[in-house]
Amino acid sequence: MLVGSVVGTEVGMTAVLGDPEREFNRFVRANTNALLRTAYLLTGDGLAAEELVQDTLVRLYPKWHLVEATEVPLAYVRRSLANGYINHTRRASRRESAVEFLPEHANVVDANERIDDRDQLWALLRTLPERQRTALVLRYFHDLSDDDIATALDCRVGTVRSLISRGLADLLAQI
């Protein structure tokens, strides 16, 4: 194998053997702006977008030869960027938040408040059409699956999901 020999003749398929770092650097220079725009659309924050792009490129660098072997390396990197964003949002540390002061006592709800909340919920449930109310009760009070609810209501699973979605939307609109 000759170092520096050119492989392939198609546009965009030319690679220099023995120098994946050069190809990686060329890719980064040519595509950083496009990747930053994509990352910004995902994160909504310029600094978070830069960090996402950097993390993605750092993660892909050791296996750059695999990225280059794909038909469209930019598409592969964009997909990796999106996966990195999704994984980041799933992490528990992302959902944690710092507070200035810790409360001395946990929020204790007295029994009367719980009864009032329950009465209010039942009053709201009674305003829903029968099938929506039934679907919500079977799902959230009896913890049944979509299939079990569909059997109980003699309908399709998609109908169950629609009933639950509409029922929740109606309840939220009334609150």
Sine and cosine of phi, psi and omega as CSV:
sin_phi,cos_phi,sin_psi,cos_psi,sin_omega,cos_omega
0.00,0.00,0.77,-0.64,0.01,-1.00
-1.00,-0.07,0.80,-0.60,0.05,-1.00
-0.95,0.32,0.76,-0.66,0.04,-1.00
1.00,-0.05,-0.05,1.00,0.03,-1.00
-0.97,0.23,0.50,-0.86,-0.08,-1.00
-1.00,-0.07,0.70,-0.71,0.02,-1.00
-0.92,-0.40,0.70,-0.71,0.05,-1.00
0.99,0.12,0.43,-0.90,0.00,-1.00
-0.79,-0.61,-0.13,0.99,-0.01,-1.00
-0.96,0.27,0.48,-0.88,0.04,-1.00
-0.90,0.44,0.73,-0.68,0.00,-1.00
0.99,0.12,-0.11,0.99,-0.02,-1.00
-0.95,-0.33,0.04,1.00,-0.04,-1.00
-0.98,0.22,0.77,-0.64,0.03,-1.00
-0.67,-0.74,0.56,-0.83,0.03,-1.00
-0.99,-0.11,0.86,-0.52,0.02,-1.00
-0.93,0.37,0.60,-0.80,0.08,-1.00
0.99,0.12,-0.01,1.00,-0.01,-1.00
-0.67,-0.74,0.90,0.43,0.01,-1.00
-0.92,0.40,-0.44,0.90,0.02,-1.00
-0.90,0.44,-0.65,0.76,0.02,-1.00
-0.89,0.45,-0.68,0.74,0.01,-1.00
-0.92,0.40,-0.62,0.78,0.05,-1.00
-0.89,0.46,-0.74,0.67,0.01,-1.00
-0.87,0.49,-0.66,0.75,0.03,-1.00
-0.88,0.47,-0.70,0.71,0.02,-1.00
-0.88,0.48,-0.71,0.70,-0.03,-1.00
-0.88,0.47,-0.72,0.69,0.01,-1.00
-0.88,0.47,-0.63,0.78,-0.08,-1.00
-0.98,0.21,-0.45,0.89,-0.18,-0.98
-0.85,-0.53,0.03,1.00,-0.05,-1.00
-0.86,0.50,-0.69,0.72,-0.02,-1.00
-0.88,0.47,-0.68,0.73,0.01,-1.00
-0.91,0.42,-0.65,0.76,0.02,-1.00
-0.92,0.39,-0.62,0.79,0.04,-1.00
-0.90,0.43,-0.64,0.77,0.04,-1.00
-0.89,0.46,-0.70,0.72,0.03,-1.00
-0.89,0.47,-0.71,0.70,-0.01,-1.00
-0.90,0.44,-0.60,0.80,0.02,-1.00
-0.91,0.42,-0.64,0.77,0.04,-1.00
-0.90,0.44,-0.54,0.84,0.03,-1.00
-0.96,0.26,-0.73,0.68,-0.15,-0.99
-1.00,-0.04,-0.51,0.86,-0.06,-1.00
0.97,0.25,0.20,0.98,-0.06,-1.00
-0.61,-0.79,0.76,-0.65,-0.05,-1.00
-0.88,0.48,-0.73,0.69,-0.01,-1.00
-0.92,0.39,-0.66,0.75,0.03,-1.00
-0.91,0.43,-0.58,0.82,0.03,-1.00
-0.90,0.43,-0.71,0.71,0.03,-1.00
-0.88,0.48,-0.67,0.74,0.00,-1.00
-0.92,0.40,-0.63,0.78,0.03,-1.00
-0.89,0.45,-0.70,0.71,0.03,-1.00
-0.89,0.46,-0.71,0.70,-0.01,-1.00
-0.88,0.47,-0.72,0.70,0.01,-1.00
-0.88,0.48,-0.64,0.77,0.00,-1.00
-0.91,0.42,-0.72,0.69,-0.01,-1.00
-0.92,0.40,-0.61,0.79,0.05,-1.00
-0.89,0.45,-0.66,0.75,-0.01,-1.00
-0.93,0.38,-0.55,0.83,-0.05,-1.00
-1.00,0.05,-0.35,0.94,-0.08,-1.00
-0.82,0.57,-0.72,0.69,-0.03,-1.00
-0.89,0.46,-0.40,0.91,0.02,-1.00
-0.90,-0.44,0.57,0.82,-0.07,-1.00
-0.87,0.49,-0.53,0.85,0.02,-1.00
-0.87,0.49,-0.53,0.85,0.05,-1.00
-0.95,0.30,-0.61,0.79,0.03,-1.00
-0.91,0.43,-0.71,0.70,-0.01,-1.00
-0.90,0.43,-0.45,0.89,-0.03,-1.00
-0.97,0.26,-0.23,0.97,0.01,-1.00
-0.97,0.26,0.30,-0.95,0.00,-1.00
-0.90,0.44,-0.68,0.73,-0.03,-1.00
-0.75,-0.66,1.00,-0.05,-0.04,-1.00
-0.84,0.54,-0.58,0.81,0.00,-1.00
-0.88,0.47,-0.65,0.76,0.03,-1.00
-0.90,0.43,-0.64,0.77,0.03,-1.00
-0.89,0.46,-0.69,0.72,-0.02,-1.00
-0.93,0.37,-0.64,0.77,0.04,-1.00
-0.88,0.47,-0.66,0.75,0.03,-1.00
-0.90,0.44,-0.66,0.75,0.05,-1.00
-0.90,0.44,-0.60,0.80,0.05,-1.00
-0.88,0.47,-0.73,0.68,0.02,-1.00
-0.90,0.44,-0.68,0.74,0.04,-1.00
-0.89,0.45,-0.65,0.76,0.04,-1.00
-0.89,0.46,-0.64,0.77,0.03,-1.00
-0.91,0.42,-0.72,0.69,0.00,-1.00
-0.88,0.48,-0.70,0.71,0.02,-1.00
-0.89,0.46,-0.61,0.79,0.01,-1.00
-0.90,0.43,-0.66,0.75,-0.02,-1.00
-0.95,0.31,-0.36,0.93,0.01,-1.00
-0.99,0.17,-0.38,0.93,-0.08,-1.00
-0.89,0.46,0.61,-0.79,-0.02,-1.00
-0.89,0.46,-0.60,0.80,-0.03,-1.00
-0.89,0.46,-0.44,0.90,0.02,-1.00
-0.94,0.34,-0.52,0.85,-0.04,-1.00
-1.00,0.04,-0.19,0.98,0.02,-1.00
-0.98,0.19,0.51,-0.86,0.04,-1.00
-0.69,-0.73,0.56,-0.83,0.01,-1.00
-1.00,0.08,0.58,-0.82,0.06,-1.00
-0.84,-0.54,0.50,-0.86,-0.04,-1.00
-0.95,0.31,-0.68,0.74,-0.03,-1.00
-0.78,-0.63,0.66,-0.75,0.10,-0.99
-1.00,0.06,0.68,-0.73,0.04,-1.00
-0.94,0.35,0.59,-0.81,0.00,-1.00
-0.96,0.27,-0.52,0.86,-0.01,-1.00
-0.80,-0.60,0.59,-0.81,0.09,-1.00
-0.93,0.38,0.47,-0.88,0.07,-1.00
-0.91,0.42,0.93,-0.38,0.00,-1.00
-0.97,-0.24,0.86,-0.51,0.02,-1.00
-0.99,-0.12,0.82,-0.58,-0.02,-1.00
-0.97,0.24,0.25,-0.97,-0.09,-1.00
-0.88,0.48,-0.59,0.80,0.00,-1.00
-0.89,0.47,-0.65,0.76,0.02,-1.00
-0.91,0.42,-0.65,0.76,0.02,-1.00
-0.89,0.46,-0.66,0.75,0.01,-1.00
-0.91,0.42,-0.68,0.74,0.03,-1.00
-0.87,0.49,-0.69,0.72,0.01,-1.00
-0.89,0.46,-0.67,0.74,-0.01,-1.00
-0.90,0.43,-0.69,0.73,0.02,-1.00
-0.89,0.46,-0.65,0.76,0.02,-1.00
-0.90,0.43,-0.67,0.75,0.01,-1.00
-0.89,0.45,-0.71,0.71,0.01,-1.00
-0.90,0.43,-0.62,0.79,0.05,-1.00
-0.89,0.46,-0.66,0.75,0.03,-1.00
-0.92,0.39,-0.66,0.75,0.01,-1.00
-0.88,0.47,-0.59,0.81,-0.02,-1.00
-0.92,0.39,-0.32,0.95,0.02,-1.00
-0.99,0.17,-0.24,0.97,-0.03,-1.00
-0.99,0.16,0.45,-0.89,0.14,-0.99
-0.86,0.52,0.45,-0.89,-0.12,-0.99
-0.82,0.57,-0.72,0.69,-0.06,-1.00
-0.93,0.38,-0.62,0.79,0.05,-1.00
-0.91,0.42,-0.72,0.70,0.00,-1.00
-0.87,0.49,-0.69,0.72,-0.01,-1.00
-0.89,0.45,-0.70,0.71,0.01,-1.00
-0.88,0.48,-0.68,0.73,0.01,-1.00
-0.91,0.41,-0.67,0.74,0.00,-1.00
-0.91,0.42,-0.69,0.72,0.00,-1.00
-0.90,0.43,-0.58,0.81,-0.02,-1.00
-0.97,0.25,-0.81,0.58,-0.21,-0.98
-1.00,-0.06,-0.36,0.93,0.02,-1.00
-0.98,-0.20,-0.50,0.87,-0.01,-1.00
-0.94,-0.33,-0.08,1.00,0.09,-1.00
0.83,0.55,0.66,0.76,0.03,-1.00
-1.00,0.08,0.44,-0.90,0.04,-1.00
-0.98,0.19,0.19,-0.98,0.04,-1.00
-0.85,0.52,-0.67,0.74,-0.01,-1.00
-0.88,0.47,-0.69,0.72,0.00,-1.00
-0.91,0.41,-0.63,0.78,0.02,-1.00
-0.92,0.39,-0.65,0.76,0.02,-1.00
-0.87,0.48,-0.65,0.76,0.05,-1.00
-0.90,0.43,-0.69,0.72,-0.02,-1.00
-0.91,0.42,-0.59,0.81,-0.04,-1.00
-1.00,-0.07,-0.05,1.00,-0.03,-1.00
0.82,0.58,0.82,0.58,0.01,-1.00
-0.55,-0.83,0.00,-1.00,0.01,-1.00
-0.99,0.15,0.35,-0.94,0.02,-1.00
-0.89,0.46,-0.63,0.78,0.03,-1.00
-0.88,0.48,-0.59,0.81,0.05,-1.00
-0.91,0.41,-0.64,0.77,0.04,-1.00
-0.87,0.50,-0.73,0.68,-0.01,-1.00
-0.88,0.47,-0.64,0.77,0.03,-1.00
-0.91,0.41,-0.68,0.73,0.03,-1.00
-0.87,0.49,-0.69,0.72,-0.01,-1.00
-0.92,0.40,-0.69,0.72,-0.01,-1.00
-0.88,0.47,-0.73,0.68,0.00,-1.00
-0.92,0.39,-0.63,0.78,0.02,-1.00
-0.89,0.46,-0.70,0.71,0.03,-1.00
-0.90,0.44,-0.65,0.76,0.02,-1.00
-0.89,0.46,-0.67,0.74,0.02,-1.00
-0.91,0.42,-0.65,0.76,0.02,-1.00
-0.90,0.44,-0.70,0.71,0.00,-1.00
-0.90,0.43,-0.56,0.83,0.01,-1.00
-0.93,0.38,-0.46,0.89,-0.03,-1.00
-1.00,0.07,-0.31,0.95,-0.05,-1.00
-0.98,0.21,0.00,0.00,0.00,0.00
